[in-house]
Amino acid sequence: MKSILIVDPDHASSKLAEVLVSQGYQTMVALDARTALSIIRSGMPVDLVVSETVLPDMDGIDFLALLRRSNPNLPVIVVTAHCSIETYLQAESLNVAEYLTKPLFIRDFCRIVRITLSQSAAHRGGDQGRDGEDGHAFLATS
């Protein structure tokens, strides 16, 4: 079972975790960057990070840069309500798999997660991920 770490202080991160669990993924939620880095450094298996760019304890781009230093091949999807060209370009320079803006269309998000994990597994020579997506739900954040 693939494990996804969601890094987002927004209350909707628990809804996102529920959606991913319903798709067959194991999820962990970190409300700040330091907690996320602790989880990753602890050796817990993390196959994908989904992160907001606005975090309470650290700039999201700084978090991504730290993550890249220790885990250059870990796939990351940025999901943000605070989109800007500058942040997008900074995230892209850190080799994120996707840069998505909130609110999310869950069906599309689940497809992107599946594709990202499949590409990562193929790159490492592993399995091709899981098929199946359902729902046309819309996840809004406030």
Secondary structure, DSSP 8 states (H G I E B T S, - for coil): --EEEEE--STTHHHHHHHHHHTT-EEEEESSHHHHHHHHHTT---SEEEE-SB-SSSBHHHHHHHHHHH-TTS-EEEEESS--HHHHHHHHHTT-SEEEESSEEHHHHHHHHHHHHHHHHHHHT------------EE---
